[in-house]
Amino acid sequence: MNPLPAMRPMNILLVENHADTLRWLTLYLEDLGHTVVTARDLAEARSAWRSSNCEVLISDIGLPDGTGWELLEQAQPPPVFAIAMSGFGMNADNARSRAAGYRHHLLKPFKTAELDKLLSEAASARTAE
């Protein structure tokens, strides 16, 4: 396994309603050096959005009280980099994520290497601004 290249720590808002997945991803992201704010549903995510100083949004699409698509469409200001994650992986789902403003749509379950690649892209995008 190749070690990850060092990347700039980022502020990440992680939205996931499955408790085990939320816990695991939070630990993983924090282990990489990122600051993680979590939310389990659309209402919590909207509240956290205002105070998180989010650079990267990683959001599940299917939430108990709405969708990750709604979250991103209503987010002000929009995040620099947004990643959708979902068990829904049809072409229409990917297109809907892009239309909402997500740069990528990760199909669950995904490998950490996939997420690592996207986080590196997010860090590079932020540095380029």
C-alpha positions in Angstrom: 0.0 0.0 0.0 1.4 3.4 -1.0 1.5 6.0 1.7 -0.7 9.1 1.1 1.0 12.3 0.0 0.8 14.9 2.7 -2.1 17.2 2.1 -3.2 20.4 3.6 -5.7 19.9 6.4 -9.2 21.0 5.4 -12.5 21.8 7.2 -14.9 19.1 6.1 -18.7 18.9 6.7 -19.6 15.2 6.7 -23.3 14.4 6.4 -24.3 10.7 6.9 -27.3 9.2 8.6 -25.8 5.7 9.1 -24.1 5.9 12.6 -21.3 3.4 11.9 -20.4 4.9 8.6 -20.5 8.4 10.1 -18.2 7.3 13.0 -15.8 5.5 10.7 -15.5 8.2 8.1 -15.0 10.9 10.9 -12.2 8.9 12.4 -10.6 8.3 9.0 -10.8 11.9 8.0 -9.5 13.2 11.4 -6.6 10.7 11.2 -5.7 12.3 7.9 -5.5 15.6 9.8 -8.8 17.2 8.7 -11.2 19.0 11.0 -14.6 17.3 10.7 -18.1 18.6 11.6 -20.8 16.0 11.3 -24.5 16.0 10.7 -27.0 13.0 10.5 -29.8 14.7 8.6 -30.6 17.7 6.4 -31.7 19.9 9.4 -28.5 19.2 11.3 -26.5 19.8 8.1 -28.1 23.1 7.4 -27.4 24.2 11.0 -23.8 23.0 10.9 -23.3 24.6 7.5 -23.6 28.1 9.0 -20.9 27.5 11.6 -18.5 25.0 10.0 -16.5 27.2 7.7 -16.7 24.3 5.3 -14.2 23.9 2.5 -15.3 20.4 1.5 -18.8 18.9 1.8 -19.1 15.1 1.8 -22.8 14.2 1.9 -24.9 11.2 1.6 -27.7 11.7 -0.8 -30.5 9.8 1.0 -31.2 11.5 4.3 -34.1 10.9 6.7 -35.5 14.4 6.1 -34.5 15.2 2.6 -31.6 14.8 0.2 -28.0 15.8 -0.1 -29.0 17.4 -3.4 -31.3 19.8 -1.5 -28.5 20.6 0.9 -26.1 21.6 -1.7 -28.6 23.5 -3.8 -29.5 25.6 -0.8 -26.0 26.0 0.7 -24.9 29.6 0.9 -22.1 30.2 0.3 -21.5 27.0 -1.7 -18.6 24.9 -0.6 -15.4 25.0 -2.6 -15.6 21.3 -3.2 -18.5 18.9 -2.8 -18.6 15.1 -2.9 -21.8 13.1 -3.0 -21.9 9.6 -1.7 -24.8 7.2 -2.2 -25.9 3.7 -2.8 -27.7 5.1 -5.8 -25.4 4.9 -8.8 -27.5 5.1 -11.9 -26.5 7.6 -14.6 -29.5 9.7 -13.6 -28.2 9.8 -10.0 -24.8 10.9 -11.1 -26.3 13.6 -13.4 -28.5 14.8 -10.6 -25.5 15.2 -8.3 -23.6 17.2 -10.9 -26.7 19.4 -11.5 -26.9 20.1 -7.8 -23.3 21.2 -7.7 -21.4 18.1 -6.6 -18.0 17.6 -8.3 -18.1 13.8 -7.8 -20.6 11.1 -6.9 -19.0 8.2 -4.9 -20.9 5.0 -5.1 -21.1 3.2 -1.7 -19.4 1.2 -0.6 -16.2 2.9 -1.9 -12.5 2.3 -1.2 -10.6 4.8 0.9 -8.2 5.3 -2.1 -11.2 6.7 -4.1 -11.9 9.2 -1.3 -8.2 10.0 -0.9 -7.9 10.9 -4.5 -10.9 13.3 -4.3 -9.5 14.9 -1.1 -6.2 15.5 -2.9 -8.1 17.1 -5.7 -10.0 19.2 -3.2 -6.8 20.4 -1.6 -5.3 21.2 -4.9 -8.4 23.1 -6.0 -8.3 25.1 -2.9 -4.6 25.9 -3.2 -5.1 27.0 -6.9 -7.6 29.7 -5.9 
